[in-house]
Amino acid sequence: MNHPTPSAEIFNEMKNAATKIWNTYDNQFGYVDEKMETVNRMENYADNAMVFYRMFDYVNQQKMRDQLSDEAIIYIDNNL
């Protein structure tokens, strides 16, 4: 399946939302560092932005959606 690359604005919006969510968690065992390394390593190519969304459970996916613009939500819905 061919997934479109989102605009830089949508990619950065999704990246920022994921970062905000991860920064609410305790990093006692380095789990947040591990996830943030993944987030920071991602480049805007194909559907890499969906990694930001898919790394969360459904509760945090909803938290992410609550932070995003309509355009970003449409991008997610079109790439599930």
PECOR-V202116 format. One record per residue. N is the residue number from 1. RES is the residue in one letter. SS is DSSP state (h for helix, s for strand, l for the rest). Layout:
# PECOR-V202116
n-><N | N>
res-><RES | RES>
ss-><SS | SS>
This chain:
# PECOR-V202116
n-><1 | 2 | 3 | 4 | 5 | 6 | 7 | 8 | 9 | 10 | 11 | 12 | 13 | 14 | 15 | 16 | 17 | 18 | 19 | 20 | 21 | 22 | 23 | 24 | 25 | 26 | 27 | 28 | 29 | 30 | 31 | 32 | 33 | 34 | 35 | 36 | 37 | 38 | 39 | 40 | 41 | 42 | 43 | 44 | 45 | 46 | 47 | 48 | 49 | 50 | 51 | 52 | 53 | 54 | 55 | 56 | 57 | 58 | 59 | 60 | 61 | 62 | 63 | 64 | 65 | 66 | 67 | 68 | 69 | 70 | 71 | 72 | 73 | 74 | 75 | 76 | 77 | 78 | 79 | 80>
res-><M | N | H | P | T | P | S | A | E | I | F | N | E | M | K | N | A | A | T | K | I | W | N | T | Y | D | N | Q | F | G | Y | V | D | E | K | M | E | T | V | N | R | M | E | N | Y | A | D | N | A | M | V | F | Y | R | M | F | D | Y | V | N | Q | Q | K | M | R | D | Q | L | S | D | E | A | I | I | Y | I | D | N | N | L>
ss-><l | l | l | l | l | l | l | h | h | h | h | h | h | h | h | h | h | h | h | h | h | h | l | l | l | l | l | l | l | l | h | h | h | h | h | h | h | h | h | h | h | l | l | l | l | l | l | l | h | h | h | h | h | h | l | l | l | h | h | h | h | h | h | h | h | h | h | l | l | h | h | h | h | h | h | h | h | h | l | l>
